[in-house]
Amino acid sequence: MSETRPSDHAPIRPVILAGGQATRYAGKPKGLELVGGRRILDRLVDAMMAAFDVPPILVANAPDARTWRPDLEVHADIRAGEGALGGLHTAVTLGEGRPVVVAAWDMPFVPPALLQELAAGLVDHDAMLPASDGRRGVEPMLAAYGPACLDPMGAALDRGDRRAIAFHDAIRVGILPLDRVRAHGDPSLIFLNVNTPEELSHAEAAWQARASARS
């Protein structure tokens, strides 16, 4: 078990994970789809800027990824073809010893305050994940990771285990309780991934309903 922890004042590096070739969305770049008249990618950039006042790094493997947001630093996965854990490993590597907060690029409803609360959890943990009602009980693709995660992530990949939580037994994991997640909004929307056209329609309807409620 590592005892390394980031400094209370270590600057956060936000990272957006665009992953592979969006095979669950017919190969289309999911984060470039519009929700509420704006691209999901742009909404995530705004959320991360609001949370940390620094532009996120974009991890993407598509050949044209640098054209999506020319103002962002863009990197391909360091270990290509290693799935979700490969993306997390890349994010922590790019942190260069600083803690990172990651979000999958197909999540249009990520609240800045939730990102901040996850980052704050790294004071006492190597990784901070929000609890969810999903099959894993946590959301590893919307989470905070400290530099102590890097070697355990690499070791998991070396043994062929690509699960996003494969390294958790080697680090100190913190879980943000579901009631704290709910303080930032409806978890079913916060954790919504746009993987299908139907989910995109659901996201658009939810955005319009929120806009109507505010007006």
N, C-alpha and C positions, 0 to 999 in steps of 0.2 A: 504493500500500500504506500503510495507516494505521500510525502508530507509537504511537497511544494505547493505553495499557494500564491496567487497574484497579490501584488500590493493593493492596499485599499484604494490607492490613487492611480493604479495602472490604467492607461488609456485603453478604452475598448476599441477593437476593430470590428465593425459590423461587416457581415459577409452574406451575400445573397447567393444561394445555391441553385443554379439552373440545371444541373445534372446532365443527363445524356441527351438523347435525341427525341424525347417526349413520345415514346412509343405508345403510351396509353392515350395519346391525343392525336393519333394518326400521323405522328411525326411532325406535327405543327409546333412551333415555339409557344408553349402555353402562356408564358408570362407576357407575351406581346398582345394577348387578347384584351379587349376592352371590358371594363366593369365600371358602370357609372360614367361612361364617356372617357375614361383614362385607362391606359395600359396597367395591368397588374404590376409589372415591373416598376413603373413610375410611382405607383402608390407605395410599394415597399421601400423604394429609395426615399420617398418623403418621410415615411415612418421612421426609418433609421436615422435620417438627418435630424428629425425632431427629437429623437431619443438621445443621440450621441454627438450631434453637431459635427459630424465628419462623414464624408461620402463613403458608402459601402464599397467593398471589393465585390466584383461579380465573378463567380466561378462558373464557367460555361465551356462546353466542348464543341459547340457548333462553329463552323468555319467563319460565319459572319457575325459572331457574337460581339465583336468590337464595334460593330455599327449600331447595335441596339441602343447603347448609351455611350457615345464617344467620350463623355466626361468622366466615365468610371474606369478604374483600374480593372483589367480583365485578365483572368488566368484560366487555363485548362486544368483539369484534374492532374495532379502530380503522378498518381498511379492510375492510369487509364483503365476503364472497364471494371472498377472495383465497387460499383454500386454506391448506395447511400453512405456507407462508412468511408469509402474512398473520397467522397465529397467533403465529409466532416474532417477527415485527415488532411485534406488540402487546405481547408479553412484554418485549422489550427496551425499548420505549417506556415501559412501566409501571415498569421498573427505575429510571427517572429518573436516569440516570448511574451507577447501580450495576450490578454484574454480576448476571446471572440464571442460575438453573439450572431447566430446564424438563423436564417429563415429560408425556406424553400420558396422559389420564385413564383409559385402558382397559388399563393395565399393572399387574397386581396384585402383581408380584414384584420391585419396585425396591428394592435394598438401600440404606440410608442411607449406608453407607461408600462406595459407588460414587458417589453424589451428591457427597460431600465430595471424592473424588479428582478428579472432573471439575472442580469449582470450583477446586481447587488448581492445575489446569493453566492457568488464566487468568493466572497470574503471568507466563507467557512467551508466551501466545497470546491472540488476540482471541476465539477459539472453541475449545472442547475437546469432541470427540465420541468416543464409544466405538466401537472397531472391531467389526464384526459379520460374520456369514456371509451377510448379506442382499444384495439386488441392488445396493445402493449401496456396500456395504462399510463403512458407518458408520450410526449411528442418530441422525439429527438431531433426533428428537423426544424424546430422552433425552440432554440435552447441556447444556453451559454456554456462555453467550454474554456477552461484554463489551460496553460501550457503543459501542465502535468499529464494531460490526456494524450499528448502526442505519441510517446513511446508505446503505451498500451494499445492505442489505435493501430499503430504500425505492427505490433505483435499479433493482433487479431487478424489483420490482413495477411500477414506472413503465414498464419496457419489456415488460411482459406475461409475464415469466418467473416462474412461481409455484413452481418447484421449491424444496424446502427447502434445497438446497445451491447455489442459483443465484448467490449472492453470494460464494462461497468464494474465487474468484480475486482478490477485492479486499481480503482480510483475511489475517491469519496464523492458519492452522488447525492445531491440534494434534490428534493421534489417539492415544487411549489404546489401547495394543496389546491384542489379544484375550487374551493370557495374563494381563494385568492385570485384564481384565474377569472372566476365569474365577476369579481370586482372590476374587471377591465372590459367585460362584455360577455355576450353569449358564446360559450366555448364551441358550440356547433358551427358558428360563423368564424370565430378566430382561427380554428383549426381546419377550416374548409380548404381543401385542395381542388383546384380546377383541373381534373384529369379527363373529363369527357365534355362534349357539348351540352349534355344535360346538366352537369354541375356548373357550367358557365351560365346557363339560363337561370339556375337556382341562385347563383351569386348575383346576377343582374337584378333579379326580382327582389332579393334581400337588400341590395343597395338602394333600389328605388323605394322600398318600404321604409328604410331608415331616413331617406331624404324627405319623404312625405311626412314622417313623424316629426322631423325637425322644423318643417315649414308651418 
